[in-house]
Amino acid sequence: MKQLPYGHQSIDEADIRAVVDVLHGDWLTQGPLVDEFEAALAARTGAKHAVAFNSGTAALHGACAAARLGDGDEVLTSGLSFSASANCARYVGAMPGFVDIDPSTLEATSDSFVSAAGDNTRGVVPVHFAGRPSDLSALAPLRERGIVVIEDAAHAIGAVGPHGPVGNCAMSDMACFSFHPVKTITTGEGGAVTTNDDELAHRLGAFRTHGIERRAPAEDPEAGGWYYEIDELGMNYRITDLQCALGVSQMTKLDSFLARRNEIAAEYRRLLADTDVELAAPAAEGQRHAYHLVVALLPEHASRRRVYDQMRAAGIGVQVHYVPIYWHPYYARLGFERGLCPEVERVYRRCLSLPVFPGVEDADVERVAATLLDAVAQAG
């Protein structure tokens, strides 16, 4: 029986050669491939700058630090996401606030962020959930108030929204990406922040490298090329040339990866049409979904646990994305209670992510859909 995970990297011989070439070279980390990967990301998204990090979580942390968020600040994000969307606020001493979602798109809308913003709100982290590009137009009034907008685009490399490619920062200050193996392209682990702001780009670059600033003080003419200063505390969040070699190679296949993910999602939609299993809304007309995830919403009468167990037993590695962030014990200890975001919780009880990656074949899609419908029928 073929085992089918919900996500999996797509690596070919060109990717392998790219990494091996680095091993034969002079640089393993912080060399020319980092610059090349950043240039490819900036060109693809249309942003002025891209700063690569060693994970998407590090990228989010770096964005919050570069924005100078801190104690006493509130940073709003969706209640339905991976915990890094909120943890990034805690890393800098800020407190997250959680916004409910539109159950058809699984996204917290721009309007909901505007409604939730209070006097202490200094940042918002909208999430392009599953790779569906979120419309950030309504966030303009928040930016006019000095509230920083940091897109969590971990799912959305290659997605195209109403204002162009996700990551061009047309309606935000920064956008953060992840290149974990289940994402559309991978560097093993890795992440990046895009921005159009020169100062933010500078702070991001310093933050990922211990806060180091390469400069010699005017009052010390004997300070040579070895000299550096640390103005602000940073982290060692550097990505390697090995990872970036893989990333540069993977970027050349991004369009084909996206095309196949969209084909798979369309086939799921066809096979599940007119059944009691729903799929989250596609991208709007003229936009492009990245389909990091294909999320099915089971009928409320079906036991999600029974469906999950039956599909896993059949070799289909479905997954649940996500446990509401504020349900985790860490956030419960901070005072967040269940019931905070009713739509998030309703969706959580029904959602199941189906396999979607370029290695999924048409016959696999048919098998997943048939097994899912049979499991739902038995779990009523």
Contacts in CASP RR format, 6 or more apart in sequence:
PFRMAT RR
TARGET T0000
AUTHOR 0000-0000-0000
METHOD contacts of the structure
MODEL  1
MKQLPYGHQSIDEADIRAVVDVLHGDWLTQGPLVDEFEAALAARTGAKHA
VAFNSGTAALHGACAAARLGDGDEVLTSGLSFSASANCARYVGAMPGFVD
IDPSTLEATSDSFVSAAGDNTRGVVPVHFAGRPSDLSALAPLRERGIVVI
EDAAHAIGAVGPHGPVGNCAMSDMACFSFHPVKTITTGEGGAVTTNDDEL
AHRLGAFRTHGIERRAPAEDPEAGGWYYEIDELGMNYRITDLQCALGVSQ
MTKLDSFLARRNEIAAEYRRLLADTDVELAAPAAEGQRHAYHLVVALLPE
HASRRRVYDQMRAAGIGVQVHYVPIYWHPYYARLGFERGLCPEVERVYRR
CLSLPVFPGVEDADVERVAATLLDAVAQAG
1 314 0 8 1.000
1 315 0 8 1.000
2 315 0 8 1.000
2 364 0 8 1.000
3 315 0 8 1.000
3 317 0 8 1.000
4 315 0 8 1.000
4 316 0 8 1.000
4 317 0 8 1.000
4 355 0 8 1.000
4 360 0 8 1.000
4 364 0 8 1.000
4 367 0 8 1.000
4 368 0 8 1.000
5 317 0 8 1.000
5 355 0 8 1.000
5 357 0 8 1.000
6 182 0 8 1.000
6 293 0 8 1.000
6 317 0 8 1.000
6 318 0 8 1.000
6 319 0 8 1.000
6 353 0 8 1.000
6 354 0 8 1.000
6 355 0 8 1.000
6 356 0 8 1.000
7 182 0 8 1.000
7 355 0 8 1.000
7 356 0 8 1.000
7 357 0 8 1.000
8 181 0 8 1.000
8 182 0 8 1.000
8 357 0 8 1.000
8 359 0 8 1.000
9 181 0 8 1.000
9 182 0 8 1.000
9 186 0 8 1.000
9 188 0 8 1.000
9 357 0 8 1.000
10 253 0 8 1.000
10 257 0 8 1.000
10 357 0 8 1.000
10 358 0 8 1.000
10 359 0 8 1.000
11 186 0 8 1.000
12 253 0 8 1.000
14 249 0 8 1.000
14 252 0 8 1.000
15 246 0 8 1.000
15 249 0 8 1.000
15 250 0 8 1.000
18 245 0 8 1.000
18 246 0 8 1.000
18 247 0 8 1.000
18 248 0 8 1.000
18 249 0 8 1.000
19 242 0 8 1.000
19 245 0 8 1.000
19 246 0 8 1.000
21 245 0 8 1.000
22 28 0 8 1.000
22 33 0 8 1.000
22 241 0 8 1.000
22 242 0 8 1.000
22 245 0 8 1.000
23 242 0 8 1.000
27 33 0 8 1.000
27 241 0 8 1.000
28 240 0 8 1.000
28 241 0 8 1.000
28 242 0 8 1.000
29 238 0 8 1.000
29 239 0 8 1.000
29 240 0 8 1.000
29 241 0 8 1.000
29 242 0 8 1.000
30 209 0 8 1.000
30 238 0 8 1.000
30 240 0 8 1.000
30 241 0 8 1.000
31 241 0 8 1.000
32 241 0 8 1.000
33 241 0 8 1.000
33 244 0 8 1.000
33 245 0 8 1.000
33 248 0 8 1.000
34 52 0 8 1.000
34 239 0 8 1.000
34 240 0 8 1.000
34 241 0 8 1.000
34 244 0 8 1.000
36 244 0 8 1.000
36 248 0 8 1.000
37 52 0 8 1.000
37 187 0 8 1.000
37 239 0 8 1.000
37 244 0 8 1.000
37 247 0 8 1.000
37 248 0 8 1.000
37 251 0 8 1.000
38 49 0 8 1.000
38 50 0 8 1.000
38 51 0 8 1.000
38 52 0 8 1.000
38 192 0 8 1.000
39 50 0 8 1.000
40 247 0 8 1.000
40 248 0 8 1.000
40 251 0 8 1.000
41 47 0 8 1.000
41 50 0 8 1.000
41 52 0 8 1.000
41 177 0 8 1.000
41 192 0 8 1.000
41 194 0 8 1.000
41 251 0 8 1.000
42 48 0 8 1.000
42 49 0 8 1.000
42 50 0 8 1.000
42 194 0 8 1.000
44 157 0 8 1.000
44 158 0 8 1.000
44 165 0 8 1.000
44 251 0 8 1.000
44 254 0 8 1.000
45 158 0 8 1.000
45 165 0 8 1.000
45 166 0 8 1.000
45 167 0 8 1.000
45 168 0 8 1.000
45 169 0 8 1.000
45 175 0 8 1.000
45 194 0 8 1.000
46 165 0 8 1.000
46 167 0 8 1.000
46 168 0 8 1.000
46 194 0 8 1.000
47 167 0 8 1.000
47 168 0 8 1.000
47 169 0 8 1.000
47 175 0 8 1.000
47 194 0 8 1.000
47 195 0 8 1.000
47 196 0 8 1.000
48 195 0 8 1.000
48 196 0 8 1.000
48 197 0 8 1.000
48 198 0 8 1.000
48 201 0 8 1.000
49 194 0 8 1.000
49 195 0 8 1.000
49 196 0 8 1.000
49 197 0 8 1.000
49 198 0 8 1.000
49 200 0 8 1.000
49 201 0 8 1.000
49 204 0 8 1.000
50 192 0 8 1.000
50 193 0 8 1.000
50 194 0 8 1.000
51 192 0 8 1.000
51 193 0 8 1.000
51 194 0 8 1.000
51 195 0 8 1.000
51 201 0 8 1.000
51 204 0 8 1.000
51 205 0 8 1.000
51 208 0 8 1.000
52 190 0 8 1.000
52 191 0 8 1.000
52 192 0 8 1.000
52 239 0 8 1.000
52 244 0 8 1.000
53 59 0 8 1.000
53 62 0 8 1.000
53 190 0 8 1.000
53 191 0 8 1.000
53 192 0 8 1.000
53 193 0 8 1.000
53 208 0 8 1.000
53 237 0 8 1.000
53 238 0 8 1.000
53 239 0 8 1.000
54 189 0 8 1.000
54 190 0 8 1.000
54 191 0 8 1.000
54 208 0 8 1.000
54 237 0 8 1.000
54 238 0 8 1.000
54 239 0 8 1.000
54 240 0 8 1.000
54 243 0 8 1.000
55 178 0 8 1.000
55 180 0 8 1.000
55 189 0 8 1.000
55 190 0 8 1.000
55 191 0 8 1.000
55 237 0 8 1.000
56 84 0 8 1.000
56 154 0 8 1.000
56 176 0 8 1.000
56 177 0 8 1.000
56 178 0 8 1.000
56 179 0 8 1.000
56 180 0 8 1.000
56 190 0 8 1.000
56 191 0 8 1.000
56 192 0 8 1.000
57 84 0 8 1.000
57 87 0 8 1.000
57 88 0 8 1.000
57 178 0 8 1.000
58 190 0 8 1.000
58 191 0 8 1.000
58 208 0 8 1.000
58 235 0 8 1.000
58 237 0 8 1.000
59 176 0 8 1.000
59 177 0 8 1.000
59 178 0 8 1.000
59 190 0 8 1.000
59 191 0 8 1.000
59 192 0 8 1.000
59 193 0 8 1.000
60 84 0 8 1.000
60 85 0 8 1.000
60 87 0 8 1.000
60 88 0 8 1.000
60 125 0 8 1.000
60 150 0 8 1.000
60 152 0 8 1.000
60 176 0 8 1.000
61 88 0 8 1.000
61 91 0 8 1.000
61 92 0 8 1.000
61 235 0 8 1.000
61 237 0 8 1.000
62 88 0 8 1.000
62 193 0 8 1.000
62 204 0 8 1.000
62 207 0 8 1.000
62 208 0 8 1.000
62 235 0 8 1.000
62 237 0 8 1.000
63 88 0 8 1.000
63 150 0 8 1.000
63 174 0 8 1.000
63 176 0 8 1.000
63 193 0 8 1.000
63 204 0 8 1.000
64 70 0 8 1.000
64 75 0 8 1.000
64 88 0 8 1.000
64 89 0 8 1.000
64 91 0 8 1.000
64 92 0 8 1.000
64 94 0 8 1.000
64 150 0 8 1.000
65 91 0 8 1.000
65 92 0 8 1.000
65 203 0 8 1.000
65 207 0 8 1.000
65 232 0 8 1.000
65 234 0 8 1.000
66 174 0 8 1.000
66 193 0 8 1.000
66 200 0 8 1.000
66 203 0 8 1.000
66 204 0 8 1.000
66 207 0 8 1.000
67 123 0 8 1.000
67 148 0 8 1.000
67 150 0 8 1.000
67 173 0 8 1.000
67 174 0 8 1.000
67 200 0 8 1.000
69 75 0 8 1.000
69 89 0 8 1.000
69 92 0 8 1.000
69 93 0 8 1.000
69 94 0 8 1.000
69 122 0 8 1.000
69 123 0 8 1.000
69 148 0 8 1.000
70 92 0 8 1.000
70 93 0 8 1.000
70 94 0 8 1.000
70 122 0 8 1.000
71 93 0 8 1.000
71 94 0 8 1.000
72 93 0 8 1.000
72 94 0 8 1.000
72 95 0 8 1.000
72 120 0 8 1.000
73 89 0 8 1.000
73 93 0 8 1.000
73 94 0 8 1.000
73 95 0 8 1.000
73 120 0 8 1.000
73 121 0 8 1.000
73 122 0 8 1.000
73 123 0 8 1.000
74 94 0 8 1.000
74 95 0 8 1.000
74 96 0 8 1.000
74 97 0 8 1.000
74 118 0 8 1.000
74 120 0 8 1.000
74 121 0 8 1.000
74 122 0 8 1.000
74 123 0 8 1.000
75 86 0 8 1.000
75 88 0 8 1.000
75 89 0 8 1.000
75 94 0 8 1.000
75 95 0 8 1.000
75 96 0 8 1.000
75 97 0 8 1.000
75 121 0 8 1.000
75 122 0 8 1.000
75 123 0 8 1.000
75 124 0 8 1.000
75 125 0 8 1.000
76 96 0 8 1.000
76 97 0 8 1.000
76 98 0 8 1.000
76 99 0 8 1.000
76 113 0 8 1.000
76 116 0 8 1.000
76 117 0 8 1.000
76 121 0 8 1.000
76 123 0 8 1.000
76 124 0 8 1.000
76 125 0 8 1.000
77 85 0 8 1.000
77 86 0 8 1.000
77 89 0 8 1.000
77 96 0 8 1.000
77 97 0 8 1.000
77 98 0 8 1.000
77 99 0 8 1.000
77 108 0 8 1.000
77 124 0 8 1.000
77 125 0 8 1.000
77 126 0 8 1.000
77 127 0 8 1.000
77 152 0 8 1.000
77 325 0 8 1.000
78 85 0 8 1.000
78 98 0 8 1.000
78 99 0 8 1.000
78 101 0 8 1.000
78 107 0 8 1.000
78 108 0 8 1.000
78 125 0 8 1.000
78 126 0 8 1.000
78 127 0 8 1.000
78 129 0 8 1.000
78 344 0 8 1.000
79 85 0 8 1.000
79 86 0 8 1.000
79 98 0 8 1.000
79 99 0 8 1.000
79 100 0 8 1.000
79 101 0 8 1.000
79 108 0 8 1.000
79 324 0 8 1.000
79 325 0 8 1.000
79 326 0 8 1.000
79 340 0 8 1.000
79 341 0 8 1.000
79 344 0 8 1.000
80 101 0 8 1.000
80 106 0 8 1.000
80 108 0 8 1.000
80 127 0 8 1.000
80 129 0 8 1.000
80 322 0 8 1.000
80 324 0 8 1.000
80 325 0 8 1.000
80 341 0 8 1.000
80 344 0 8 1.000
80 347 0 8 1.000
80 348 0 8 1.000
81 127 0 8 1.000
81 129 0 8 1.000
81 152 0 8 1.000
81 322 0 8 1.000
81 325 0 8 1.000
82 154 0 8 1.000
82 321 0 8 1.000
82 322 0 8 1.000
82 325 0 8 1.000
83 322 0 8 1.000
83 325 0 8 1.000
83 328 0 8 1.000
84 152 0 8 1.000
84 154 0 8 1.000
85 125 0 8 1.000
85 127 0 8 1.000
85 152 0 8 1.000
85 325 0 8 1.000
86 96 0 8 1.000
86 97 0 8 1.000
86 98 0 8 1.000
86 125 0 8 1.000
86 325 0 8 1.000
86 326 0 8 1.000
86 331 0 8 1.000
88 125 0 8 1.000
88 150 0 8 1.000
89 95 0 8 1.000
89 96 0 8 1.000
89 125 0 8 1.000
90 96 0 8 1.000
94 122 0 8 1.000
95 334 0 8 1.000
96 325 0 8 1.000
96 331 0 8 1.000
97 116 0 8 1.000
98 324 0 8 1.000
98 325 0 8 1.000
98 326 0 8 1.000
98 336 0 8 1.000
98 340 0 8 1.000
98 341 0 8 1.000
98 344 0 8 1.000
99 108 0 8 1.000
99 112 0 8 1.000
99 113 0 8 1.000
99 116 0 8 1.000
99 341 0 8 1.000
100 108 0 8 1.000
100 112 0 8 1.000
100 341 0 8 1.000
100 342 0 8 1.000
100 343 0 8 1.000
100 344 0 8 1.000
101 107 0 8 1.000
101 108 0 8 1.000
101 109 0 8 1.000
101 112 0 8 1.000
101 129 0 8 1.000
101 341 0 8 1.000
101 343 0 8 1.000
101 344 0 8 1.000
101 347 0 8 1.000
102 108 0 8 1.000
102 109 0 8 1.000
102 112 0 8 1.000
102 343 0 8 1.000
103 297 0 8 1.000
103 343 0 8 1.000
103 346 0 8 1.000
103 347 0 8 1.000
104 280 0 8 1.000
104 281 0 8 1.000
105 129 0 8 1.000
105 132 0 8 1.000
105 134 0 8 1.000
105 280 0 8 1.000
105 281 0 8 1.000
106 129 0 8 1.000
106 130 0 8 1.000
106 132 0 8 1.000
106 280 0 8 1.000
106 295 0 8 1.000
106 347 0 8 1.000
106 351 0 8 1.000
107 126 0 8 1.000
107 127 0 8 1.000
107 128 0 8 1.000
107 129 0 8 1.000
107 132 0 8 1.000
107 134 0 8 1.000
108 126 0 8 1.000
108 127 0 8 1.000
109 134 0 8 1.000
109 135 0 8 1.000
109 138 0 8 1.000
110 126 0 8 1.000
110 134 0 8 1.000
110 135 0 8 1.000
110 136 0 8 1.000
110 137 0 8 1.000
110 138 0 8 1.000
110 139 0 8 1.000
111 138 0 8 1.000
113 124 0 8 1.000
113 126 0 8 1.000
113 138 0 8 1.000
113 139 0 8 1.000
113 142 0 8 1.000
114 138 0 8 1.000
114 139 0 8 1.000
114 141 0 8 1.000
114 142 0 8 1.000
117 124 0 8 1.000
117 142 0 8 1.000
117 145 0 8 1.000
117 147 0 8 1.000
121 142 0 8 1.000
121 147 0 8 1.000
122 146 0 8 1.000
122 147 0 8 1.000
122 148 0 8 1.000
123 142 0 8 1.000
123 147 0 8 1.000
123 148 0 8 1.000
123 149 0 8 1.000
123 150 0 8 1.000
124 139 0 8 1.000
124 142 0 8 1.000
124 147 0 8 1.000
124 148 0 8 1.000
124 149 0 8 1.000
124 150 0 8 1.000
125 150 0 8 1.000
125 151 0 8 1.000
125 152 0 8 1.000
126 134 0 8 1.000
126 136 0 8 1.000
126 139 0 8 1.000
126 149 0 8 1.000
126 151 0 8 1.000
126 152 0 8 1.000
126 172 0 8 1.000
127 134 0 8 1.000
127 152 0 8 1.000
127 154 0 8 1.000
127 155 0 8 1.000
128 134 0 8 1.000
128 151 0 8 1.000
128 152 0 8 1.000
128 153 0 8 1.000
128 154 0 8 1.000
128 155 0 8 1.000
128 156 0 8 1.000
128 159 0 8 1.000
128 166 0 8 1.000
128 290 0 8 1.000
129 155 0 8 1.000
129 280 0 8 1.000
129 293 0 8 1.000
130 155 0 8 1.000
130 280 0 8 1.000
130 289 0 8 1.000
130 291 0 8 1.000
130 292 0 8 1.000
130 293 0 8 1.000
130 294 0 8 1.000
130 295 0 8 1.000
130 321 0 8 1.000
131 155 0 8 1.000
131 156 0 8 1.000
131 159 0 8 1.000
131 166 0 8 1.000
131 289 0 8 1.000
131 290 0 8 1.000
131 291 0 8 1.000
131 292 0 8 1.000
131 293 0 8 1.000
132 156 0 8 1.000
132 159 0 8 1.000
132 280 0 8 1.000
132 281 0 8 1.000
132 282 0 8 1.000
132 283 0 8 1.000
132 289 0 8 1.000
132 290 0 8 1.000
133 156 0 8 1.000
133 159 0 8 1.000
133 160 0 8 1.000
133 161 0 8 1.000
133 162 0 8 1.000
133 166 0 8 1.000
133 283 0 8 1.000
133 287 0 8 1.000
133 288 0 8 1.000
133 289 0 8 1.000
133 290 0 8 1.000
135 161 0 8 1.000
135 162 0 8 1.000
135 284 0 8 1.000
136 149 0 8 1.000
136 151 0 8 1.000
136 163 0 8 1.000
136 171 0 8 1.000
136 172 0 8 1.000
137 162 0 8 1.000
137 163 0 8 1.000
137 171 0 8 1.000
139 149 0 8 1.000
139 171 0 8 1.000
139 172 0 8 1.000
140 171 0 8 1.000
142 149 0 8 1.000
143 149 0 8 1.000
143 173 0 8 1.000
148 173 0 8 1.000
148 174 0 8 1.000
149 171 0 8 1.000
149 172 0 8 1.000
149 173 0 8 1.000
149 174 0 8 1.000
150 172 0 8 1.000
150 173 0 8 1.000
150 174 0 8 1.000
150 175 0 8 1.000
150 176 0 8 1.000
151 166 0 8 1.000
151 167 0 8 1.000
151 169 0 8 1.000
151 172 0 8 1.000
151 174 0 8 1.000
151 175 0 8 1.000
151 176 0 8 1.000
152 176 0 8 1.000
153 159 0 8 1.000
153 166 0 8 1.000
153 167 0 8 1.000
153 175 0 8 1.000
153 176 0 8 1.000
153 177 0 8 1.000
154 176 0 8 1.000
154 177 0 8 1.000
154 178 0 8 1.000
154 183 0 8 1.000
154 292 0 8 1.000
155 178 0 8 1.000
155 183 0 8 1.000
155 290 0 8 1.000
155 292 0 8 1.000
155 293 0 8 1.000
156 166 0 8 1.000
156 167 0 8 1.000
156 177 0 8 1.000
156 290 0 8 1.000
156 292 0 8 1.000
157 166 0 8 1.000
157 177 0 8 1.000
157 179 0 8 1.000
157 183 0 8 1.000
157 184 0 8 1.000
157 185 0 8 1.000
157 254 0 8 1.000
157 290 0 8 1.000
158 165 0 8 1.000
158 166 0 8 1.000
158 184 0 8 1.000
158 254 0 8 1.000
158 258 0 8 1.000
158 288 0 8 1.000
158 290 0 8 1.000
159 165 0 8 1.000
159 166 0 8 1.000
159 283 0 8 1.000
159 287 0 8 1.000
159 288 0 8 1.000
159 289 0 8 1.000
159 290 0 8 1.000
160 166 0 8 1.000
160 283 0 8 1.000
160 286 0 8 1.000
160 287 0 8 1.000
160 288 0 8 1.000
161 283 0 8 1.000
161 284 0 8 1.000
161 287 0 8 1.000
161 288 0 8 1.000
162 284 0 8 1.000
162 287 0 8 1.000
163 170 0 8 1.000
163 171 0 8 1.000
164 170 0 8 1.000
166 175 0 8 1.000
166 290 0 8 1.000
167 175 0 8 1.000
167 177 0 8 1.000
167 194 0 8 1.000
168 175 0 8 1.000
168 194 0 8 1.000
168 196 0 8 1.000
169 175 0 8 1.000
169 194 0 8 1.000
169 195 0 8 1.000
169 196 0 8 1.000
173 195 0 8 1.000
173 197 0 8 1.000
173 200 0 8 1.000
174 193 0 8 1.000
174 194 0 8 1.000
174 195 0 8 1.000
174 197 0 8 1.000
174 200 0 8 1.000
174 204 0 8 1.000
175 193 0 8 1.000
175 194 0 8 1.000
175 195 0 8 1.000
176 191 0 8 1.000
176 192 0 8 1.000
176 193 0 8 1.000
177 191 0 8 1.000
177 192 0 8 1.000
177 193 0 8 1.000
177 194 0 8 1.000
178 190 0 8 1.000
178 191 0 8 1.000
179 185 0 8 1.000
179 186 0 8 1.000
179 187 0 8 1.000
179 188 0 8 1.000
179 189 0 8 1.000
179 190 0 8 1.000
179 191 0 8 1.000
179 192 0 8 1.000
179 243 0 8 1.000
179 247 0 8 1.000
179 250 0 8 1.000
180 186 0 8 1.000
180 188 0 8 1.000
180 189 0 8 1.000
180 190 0 8 1.000
181 188 0 8 1.000
182 292 0 8 1.000
182 357 0 8 1.000
183 292 0 8 1.000
184 254 0 8 1.000
184 257 0 8 1.000
184 258 0 8 1.000
184 261 0 8 1.000
184 290 0 8 1.000
184 292 0 8 1.000
185 247 0 8 1.000
185 250 0 8 1.000
185 251 0 8 1.000
185 253 0 8 1.000
185 254 0 8 1.000
185 257 0 8 1.000
186 246 0 8 1.000
186 247 0 8 1.000
186 250 0 8 1.000
187 239 0 8 1.000
187 243 0 8 1.000
187 244 0 8 1.000
187 246 0 8 1.000
187 247 0 8 1.000
187 250 0 8 1.000
188 243 0 8 1.000
188 246 0 8 1.000
189 243 0 8 1.000
190 239 0 8 1.000
190 243 0 8 1.000
191 239 0 8 1.000
193 204 0 8 1.000
195 201 0 8 1.000
195 204 0 8 1.000
203 232 0 8 1.000
206 212 0 8 1.000
206 213 0 8 1.000
206 231 0 8 1.000
206 232 0 8 1.000
206 234 0 8 1.000
207 232 0 8 1.000
207 234 0 8 1.000
207 235 0 8 1.000
207 237 0 8 1.000
208 234 0 8 1.000
208 235 0 8 1.000
208 236 0 8 1.000
208 237 0 8 1.000
208 238 0 8 1.000
209 234 0 8 1.000
209 236 0 8 1.000
209 237 0 8 1.000
209 238 0 8 1.000
210 230 0 8 1.000
210 234 0 8 1.000
210 235 0 8 1.000
210 236 0 8 1.000
211 230 0 8 1.000
211 231 0 8 1.000
211 232 0 8 1.000
211 233 0 8 1.000
211 234 0 8 1.000
212 228 0 8 1.000
212 229 0 8 1.000
212 230 0 8 1.000
213 228 0 8 1.000
213 229 0 8 1.000
213 230 0 8 1.000
213 231 0 8 1.000
214 225 0 8 1.000
214 227 0 8 1.000
214 228 0 8 1.000
215 227 0 8 1.000
215 228 0 8 1.000
215 229 0 8 1.000
216 223 0 8 1.000
216 224 0 8 1.000
216 225 0 8 1.000
216 227 0 8 1.000
217 223 0 8 1.000
217 227 0 8 1.000
217 229 0 8 1.000
220 227 0 8 1.000
256 358 0 8 1.000
257 358 0 8 1.000
258 288 0 8 1.000
258 290 0 8 1.000
258 291 0 8 1.000
260 358 0 8 1.000
260 359 0 8 1.000
260 360 0 8 1.000
261 290 0 8 1.000
261 291 0 8 1.000
261 292 0 8 1.000
261 356 0 8 1.000
261 357 0 8 1.000
261 358 0 8 1.000
262 288 0 8 1.000
262 289 0 8 1.000
262 291 0 8 1.000
264 291 0 8 1.000
264 294 0 8 1.000
264 356 0 8 1.000
264 360 0 8 1.000
264 365 0 8 1.000
265 279 0 8 1.000
265 282 0 8 1.000
265 289 0 8 1.000
265 291 0 8 1.000
265 294 0 8 1.000
265 356 0 8 1.000
267 362 0 8 1.000
267 365 0 8 1.000
267 366 0 8 1.000
268 279 0 8 1.000
268 294 0 8 1.000
268 296 0 8 1.000
268 354 0 8 1.000
268 356 0 8 1.000
268 365 0 8 1.000
268 368 0 8 1.000
268 369 0 8 1.000
269 279 0 8 1.000
269 282 0 8 1.000
271 365 0 8 1.000
271 366 0 8 1.000
271 369 0 8 1.000
271 370 0 8 1.000
272 278 0 8 1.000
272 279 0 8 1.000
272 296 0 8 1.000
272 369 0 8 1.000
272 372 0 8 1.000
272 373 0 8 1.000
275 373 0 8 1.000
276 299 0 8 1.000
276 376 0 8 1.000
277 296 0 8 1.000
277 297 0 8 1.000
277 298 0 8 1.000
277 299 0 8 1.000
277 372 0 8 1.000
277 373 0 8 1.000
277 376 0 8 1.000
278 296 0 8 1.000
278 297 0 8 1.000
279 294 0 8 1.000
279 295 0 8 1.000
279 296 0 8 1.000
279 297 0 8 1.000
280 295 0 8 1.000
280 297 0 8 1.000
282 289 0 8 1.000
283 289 0 8 1.000
291 356 0 8 1.000
292 356 0 8 1.000
293 321 0 8 1.000
293 353 0 8 1.000
293 356 0 8 1.000
294 353 0 8 1.000
294 354 0 8 1.000
294 355 0 8 1.000
294 356 0 8 1.000
295 321 0 8 1.000
295 351 0 8 1.000
295 352 0 8 1.000
295 353 0 8 1.000
295 354 0 8 1.000
296 351 0 8 1.000
296 352 0 8 1.000
296 353 0 8 1.000
296 354 0 8 1.000
296 372 0 8 1.000
297 347 0 8 1.000
297 350 0 8 1.000
297 351 0 8 1.000
297 352 0 8 1.000
298 304 0 8 1.000
298 307 0 8 1.000
298 350 0 8 1.000
298 351 0 8 1.000
298 352 0 8 1.000
298 376 0 8 1.000
299 350 0 8 1.000
299 376 0 8 1.000
299 380 0 8 1.000
300 349 0 8 1.000
300 350 0 8 1.000
301 380 0 8 1.000
302 376 0 8 1.000
302 379 0 8 1.000
302 380 0 8 1.000
303 379 0 8 1.000
303 380 0 8 1.000
304 320 0 8 1.000
304 349 0 8 1.000
304 350 0 8 1.000
304 351 0 8 1.000
304 352 0 8 1.000
304 379 0 8 1.000
306 375 0 8 1.000
306 378 0 8 1.000
306 379 0 8 1.000
307 318 0 8 1.000
307 352 0 8 1.000
307 372 0 8 1.000
307 375 0 8 1.000
307 376 0 8 1.000
307 379 0 8 1.000
308 318 0 8 1.000
308 320 0 8 1.000
308 352 0 8 1.000
310 371 0 8 1.000
310 374 0 8 1.000
310 375 0 8 1.000
310 378 0 8 1.000
310 379 0 8 1.000
311 317 0 8 1.000
311 318 0 8 1.000
311 352 0 8 1.000
311 368 0 8 1.000
311 371 0 8 1.000
311 372 0 8 1.000
311 375 0 8 1.000
312 318 0 8 1.000
314 371 0 8 1.000
316 355 0 8 1.000
316 367 0 8 1.000
316 368 0 8 1.000
316 371 0 8 1.000
317 355 0 8 1.000
318 352 0 8 1.000
318 353 0 8 1.000
318 354 0 8 1.000
318 355 0 8 1.000
319 352 0 8 1.000
319 353 0 8 1.000
320 348 0 8 1.000
320 351 0 8 1.000
320 352 0 8 1.000
320 353 0 8 1.000
321 351 0 8 1.000
321 353 0 8 1.000
322 348 0 8 1.000
323 348 0 8 1.000
324 338 0 8 1.000
324 340 0 8 1.000
324 341 0 8 1.000
324 344 0 8 1.000
324 345 0 8 1.000
324 348 0 8 1.000
325 331 0 8 1.000
326 332 0 8 1.000
326 336 0 8 1.000
326 337 0 8 1.000
326 338 0 8 1.000
326 340 0 8 1.000
326 341 0 8 1.000
327 338 0 8 1.000
338 345 0 8 1.000
339 345 0 8 1.000
352 372 0 8 1.000
354 368 0 8 1.000
354 372 0 8 1.000
355 364 0 8 1.000
355 368 0 8 1.000
END
